Amino acid sequence: MSLIDEIDHLKEVIDDELNRIFVNKTGYQEKIFQAMKYSLFTGGKRIRPILLLKSCEMISGSYDEAIPFALALEMIHTYSLIHDDLPSMDDDDFRRGKPTNHKIFGEAIAILSGDGLLNLAYEIMIENTILFSKNREDYYKFLLASKEISKASGIDGMIGGQVVDILSDSESIDSLELEFMYRCKTAALIEAAVVSGGIIGGANEIEIDNLRKYGRCIGLGYQIRDDILDIDKDRAINKTTYLSFNSLETAKEKVEYLSKEAKLSLEIFKDNNITFLEEIAYYLINRNK
């Protein structure tokens, strides 16, 4: 199976499981279910949950235990996009070619739908930990995976990066602040996806360290690649990016370096099937759109 075929297959698995969550979700608050589902199914690539499932599978040979955490991660990612698009944040009218949540449901429901997805994500992770821990080891690894995702979503991760992004609109930031923003806003959830998948799969501490490096490399490389692809648009609006401090050639060299480092971090797993993680690292960091 080719990389794209496997991505498409896993996306179908994730979409089916997400749809199942909203079956029979009715009641006086039905509008919030509609809004949550609307943003969940606006064409997301499901890269983060896919990375979580495949890192777990690489360690344990199966990703069945990781599915609830993959769903939770996608809900957290989607909540962040809903809130990013709000007039008080990035003020975007379209996301992936479709009207943003607040343009369809209004600002109040959009805020609540983001809140709803975030809370539902934690409900799913906690419920999985309670119901499916067969022993103390399971309980501990599910808690560690939940903590990893929680921290990456919070003030030391995605939210912290968003704060720096908002402040950068009104005041200049330097290259160190920009890298901090990229590591938090973009790379943190990608890193958490890989690491939490490894934790659920039973990876040891050394393996977790290597997975963390892998996730950080592809997360940062993914963002710099975005800057390269959007160079003309970003310069037109005077947006601060990696290319505000580095030449295009330097940016391309950085992407190549991060791609190689991500691949090197997988060498410790040479006895496992690392093909997918190798290929998706190259695909994400060197994509053309």
Secondary structure, DSSP 8 states (H G I E B T S, - for coil): --HHHHHHHHHHHHHHHHHHHTTT--STTHHHHHHHHHHHTS----HHHHHHHHHHHHHHS--GGGHHHHHHHHHHHHHHHHHHTSTTTT--SEETTEE-HHHHH-HHHHHHHHHHHHHHHHHHHHHHHHHH--SHHHHHHHHHHHHHHHHHHSTTTHHHHHHHHHHTTTS---HHHHHHHIIIIIIHHHHHHHHHHHHHHT--HHHHHHHHHHHHHHHHHHHHHHHHHTHHHHHHTT---GGGTS-HHHHHHHHHHHHHHHHHTTGGGTTS--HHHHHHHHHHHS---
